[in-house]
Amino acid sequence: MTPAIIRALTELQKHGLAQQAIGDDILLDNPAEGNPISHGQIIGISEKLKQIREEEQHDAIGDGASYHLDDLLRGSKIYVQPPRPKVEPTSEYKALMARLRREEEDRTYERMINPPLPAEIFSQRFPNSSQATLFPASQADVGEDDEISYADINRQMALIINILISIVACSVAIWLAARHWSTPSRLGLSMGGSGMIGVAEVVIYAGYLRRLKEAREKGKKEVEVKEIIKTWVIGQDDEDSTSNQPKIIESKQPHDEKIRRRKPMPR
């Protein structure tokens, strides 16, 4: 409440209109500066003061209380309700919290004296595995089977691209060659020709795979025979190869050159 609101309430109480303006609010029976009041009650006070002014034909009432809303709100602040006092927990709640704390302490102590086993990773569980990771870190880690599969994938992709290029090229060539025919005939001829080319490509590749499979099976059946053609002994041609006597390595320079001579000084 502001001083202007207090003066307005005093004037309304003199005229017996305070209850109509603010309602049955016990806190407003003894108005004091700083007490809370709602915005709707302030509007009701302003309207009642305005009604009295219109009846008595003057702008101020009694000791000069104004009915204007801006005068009543000047100096007011937003009321923030103080926090409610903390409710004291019940005895059941305290007993429950104490039991939960004891159980948590027991679990912590149990984990401390009996720690859980560490989780095993793939390399620890299978130490002899050559592919311990999903993606190898280097080319050396790639096995022979993986290299064969990569080569097969590349070959198949190249084959698919070649077949598609052959089909498209054949259909375009037939379409251009039959430009004097009607459109349905050209379309049917080009589609038929491209289909025949595709079937021929598939048949040829199937035959190639069949012959390749037969060659691999034949190669597995053949047994490789190794034969010794020639043998030799290292050091057999040396005459002194069997001698265990030590040898002195002589220098190639003459004996006289080995002696260190003093250079004469000029006189």
C-alpha positions as CSV (number, residue, x, y, z in Angstrom):
1,M,0.0,0.0,0.0
2,T,1.0,3.6,-0.7
3,P,0.1,6.7,1.3
4,A,-2.4,7.7,-1.4
5,I,-4.2,4.3,-1.2
6,I,-4.3,4.6,2.6
7,R,-5.9,8.1,2.4
8,A,-8.4,6.8,-0.2
9,L,-9.4,3.9,2.0
10,T,-9.9,6.3,4.9
11,E,-12.2,8.4,2.9
12,L,-14.2,5.4,1.6
13,Q,-14.6,4.2,5.2
14,K,-16.0,7.6,6.2
15,H,-18.6,7.2,3.4
16,G,-19.3,3.6,4.1
17,L,-18.1,2.4,0.7
18,A,-14.9,0.6,1.7
19,Q,-16.5,-2.8,1.8
20,Q,-18.0,-2.4,-1.6
21,A,-14.6,-1.4,-3.1
22,I,-12.3,-4.0,-1.5
23,G,-14.6,-6.7,-0.4
24,D,-14.4,-8.7,2.8
25,D,-10.6,-8.6,3.2
26,I,-9.5,-8.7,6.8
27,L,-6.0,-7.4,6.0
28,L,-7.5,-4.1,4.7
29,D,-9.5,-3.3,7.8
30,N,-6.4,-1.7,9.3
31,P,-4.5,-0.3,6.3
32,A,-0.8,0.4,6.8
33,E,1.9,1.4,4.4
34,G,3.6,-1.7,2.9
35,N,0.6,-4.1,3.3
36,P,-0.3,-6.2,0.3
37,I,-3.3,-5.2,-1.9
38,S,-4.5,-6.6,-5.2
39,H,-4.7,-4.7,-8.4
40,G,-8.4,-5.3,-8.7
41,Q,-9.0,-3.8,-5.2
42,I,-7.0,-0.7,-6.3
43,I,-9.2,-0.4,-9.4
44,G,-12.3,-0.7,-7.2
45,I,-11.1,2.1,-4.8
46,S,-10.4,4.3,-7.8
47,E,-13.9,3.7,-9.3
48,K,-15.6,4.4,-6.0
49,L,-13.7,7.6,-5.4
50,K,-14.5,8.7,-9.0
51,Q,-18.2,8.0,-8.3
52,I,-18.1,10.1,-5.2
53,R,-16.4,13.0,-7.0
54,E,-19.0,13.0,-9.7
55,E,-21.7,13.1,-7.1
56,E,-20.1,15.9,-5.1
57,Q,-18.7,17.7,-8.2
58,H,-15.1,18.2,-7.0
59,D,-11.8,16.5,-7.8
60,A,-10.6,15.9,-4.3
61,I,-12.4,14.3,-1.3
62,G,-11.9,15.2,2.3
63,D,-8.1,15.8,2.9
64,G,-7.3,15.7,-0.8
65,A,-7.4,11.9,-1.7
66,S,-7.1,11.5,-5.5
67,Y,-9.1,9.0,-7.5
68,H,-6.7,8.7,-10.4
69,L,-5.1,5.3,-10.7
70,D,-1.6,6.6,-11.5
71,D,-1.7,8.6,-8.2
72,L,-2.7,5.6,-6.2
73,L,0.0,3.4,-7.8
74,R,2.8,5.9,-7.5
75,G,5.5,4.5,-5.1
76,S,4.0,0.9,-5.0
77,K,6.0,-2.2,-5.5
78,I,5.3,-5.8,-6.5
79,Y,4.5,-7.9,-3.5
80,V,6.5,-11.0,-3.1
81,Q,5.0,-13.5,-0.7
82,P,7.5,-14.7,1.9
83,P,8.4,-18.4,1.7
84,R,6.4,-20.7,3.8
85,P,8.0,-22.3,6.8
86,K,9.6,-25.6,6.2
87,V,7.3,-28.5,7.3
88,E,8.9,-30.6,9.9
89,P,9.2,-34.2,8.6
90,T,7.3,-36.9,10.3
91,S,8.8,-39.7,12.4
92,E,8.0,-42.2,9.7
93,Y,9.9,-40.2,7.1
94,K,12.9,-39.9,9.4
95,A,12.9,-43.6,10.1
96,L,12.7,-44.4,6.4
97,M,15.6,-42.1,5.5
98,A,17.7,-43.6,8.3
99,R,17.0,-47.1,7.0
100,L,17.9,-46.1,3.4
101,R,21.2,-44.5,4.6
102,R,22.2,-47.6,6.5
103,E,21.4,-49.8,3.5
104,E,23.5,-47.6,1.2
105,E,26.4,-47.7,3.6
106,D,26.2,-51.5,3.8
107,R,26.3,-51.7,0.0
108,T,29.2,-49.3,-0.3
109,Y,31.2,-51.3,2.3
110,E,30.4,-54.6,0.5
111,R,31.6,-53.1,-2.8
112,M,34.8,-51.9,-1.1
113,I,35.7,-55.3,0.4
114,N,34.4,-57.4,-2.6
115,P,35.0,-55.3,-5.7
116,P,33.3,-56.6,-8.9
117,L,35.3,-58.2,-11.6
118,P,36.3,-55.9,-14.4
119,A,34.5,-56.3,-17.7
120,E,36.5,-58.2,-20.3
121,I,37.0,-56.7,-23.7
122,F,37.2,-58.8,-26.9
123,S,41.0,-58.9,-27.1
124,Q,41.2,-60.1,-23.5
125,R,38.6,-62.8,-23.9
126,F,40.1,-64.0,-27.3
127,P,43.8,-63.1,-27.2
128,N,44.7,-65.4,-30.1
129,S,42.2,-63.7,-32.5
130,S,43.9,-61.9,-35.4
131,Q,40.9,-59.7,-35.9
132,A,40.5,-58.2,-32.4
133,T,38.8,-55.1,-33.8
134,L,36.0,-54.6,-36.3
135,F,38.1,-52.4,-38.6
136,P,41.8,-53.3,-38.9
137,A,44.2,-50.5,-38.0
138,S,46.7,-51.3,-40.8
139,Q,46.8,-53.2,-44.1
140,A,48.9,-55.9,-42.4
141,D,46.0,-56.8,-40.2
142,V,43.8,-57.6,-43.2
143,G,43.7,-61.4,-43.8
144,E,43.9,-63.2,-47.1
145,D,40.2,-64.0,-47.1
146,D,39.4,-60.3,-46.8
147,E,41.7,-59.4,-49.7
148,I,40.0,-62.0,-51.8
149,S,36.6,-60.7,-50.9
150,Y,37.7,-57.1,-51.7
151,A,38.9,-58.2,-55.1
152,D,35.7,-60.1,-55.8
153,I,33.6,-57.1,-54.9
154,N,35.7,-54.8,-57.2
155,R,35.4,-57.3,-60.0
156,Q,31.6,-57.6,-59.6
157,M,31.1,-53.8,-59.5
158,A,33.1,-53.4,-62.6
159,L,31.1,-56.1,-64.3
160,I,27.8,-54.5,-63.4
161,I,28.9,-51.2,-64.7
162,N,30.1,-52.7,-68.0
163,I,26.8,-54.6,-68.5
164,L,24.8,-51.4,-67.8
165,I,27.0,-49.4,-70.3
166,S,26.6,-52.1,-72.9
167,I,22.8,-52.2,-72.5
168,V,22.4,-48.4,-72.7
169,A,24.8,-48.1,-75.6
170,C,23.0,-50.8,-77.6
171,S,19.6,-49.3,-76.9
172,V,20.7,-45.9,-78.0
173,A,22.4,-47.2,-81.1
174,I,19.2,-49.2,-82.2
175,W,17.1,-46.1,-81.4
176,L,19.2,-43.9,-83.7
177,A,19.5,-46.5,-86.4
178,A,15.7,-47.0,-86.6
179,R,14.9,-43.3,-86.8
180,H,12.7,-43.8,-89.9
181,W,10.4,-46.2,-88.1
182,S,7.5,-45.3,-85.9
183,T,8.0,-44.5,-82.2
184,P,6.4,-47.7,-80.9
185,S,8.5,-49.9,-83.2
186,R,11.7,-48.0,-82.4
187,L,11.0,-48.4,-78.6
188,G,10.2,-52.1,-78.9
189,L,13.3,-52.8,-81.0
190,S,15.6,-50.8,-78.7
191,M,14.2,-52.5,-75.6
192,G,14.4,-55.9,-77.2
193,G,17.9,-55.4,-78.4
194,S,19.1,-54.1,-75.0
195,G,17.5,-57.1,-73.3
196,M,19.2,-59.5,-75.6
197,I,22.5,-57.9,-74.9
198,G,21.9,-58.1,-71.1
199,V,21.0,-61.8,-71.4
200,A,24.1,-62.5,-73.5
201,E,26.4,-60.7,-71.0
202,V,24.9,-62.7,-68.1
203,V,25.4,-66.0,-70.0
204,I,29.0,-65.2,-70.9
205,Y,29.8,-64.2,-67.3
206,A,28.1,-67.4,-65.9
207,G,30.2,-69.5,-68.3
208,Y,33.4,-67.7,-67.2
209,L,32.6,-68.3,-63.5
210,R,31.9,-72.0,-64.2
211,R,35.3,-72.4,-66.0
212,L,37.0,-70.6,-63.2
213,K,35.5,-72.8,-60.6
214,E,36.5,-75.9,-62.6
215,A,40.0,-74.7,-62.9
216,R,40.2,-74.1,-59.1
217,E,38.9,-77.6,-58.4
218,K,41.4,-79.1,-60.8
219,G,44.2,-77.1,-59.2
220,K,43.3,-78.4,-55.8
221,K,43.4,-82.0,-57.0
222,E,46.9,-81.7,-58.5
223,V,49.7,-82.6,-56.0
224,E,52.9,-80.6,-56.3
225,V,56.0,-82.8,-56.4
226,K,59.4,-81.3,-55.5
227,E,62.6,-82.8,-56.7
228,I,66.2,-82.1,-55.7
229,I,68.2,-81.2,-58.8
230,K,71.6,-80.3,-57.5
231,T,73.4,-80.0,-54.1
232,W,76.6,-78.3,-53.0
233,V,78.6,-77.7,-49.9
234,I,79.7,-74.2,-49.0
235,G,83.5,-73.8,-48.7
236,Q,84.3,-77.2,-50.3
237,D,86.6,-75.6,-53.0
238,D,88.8,-73.8,-50.5
239,E,92.0,-75.7,-49.8
240,D,92.5,-74.5,-46.2
241,S,88.8,-74.6,-45.3
242,T,89.4,-77.4,-42.9
243,S,92.5,-75.9,-41.2
244,N,92.0,-74.5,-37.7
245,Q,95.3,-72.7,-37.6
246,P,95.1,-68.9,-37.1
247,K,96.2,-66.7,-39.9
248,I,98.1,-63.4,-39.6
249,I,96.8,-60.7,-42.0
250,E,99.8,-58.9,-43.4
251,S,99.7,-55.4,-44.6
252,K,100.3,-54.7,-48.3
253,Q,102.7,-51.8,-47.6
254,P,106.5,-52.4,-47.4
255,H,108.2,-52.9,-44.1
256,D,110.2,-49.7,-44.4
257,E,107.1,-47.6,-44.8
258,K,105.7,-48.8,-41.5
259,I,108.5,-47.0,-39.6
260,R,107.6,-43.5,-38.6
261,R,110.3,-41.1,-39.6
262,R,111.0,-37.6,-38.2
263,K,110.9,-34.8,-40.6
264,P,114.2,-32.8,-40.6
265,M,114.0,-29.2,-39.5
266,P,115.5,-26.6,-41.9
267,R,118.8,-24.9,-40.6
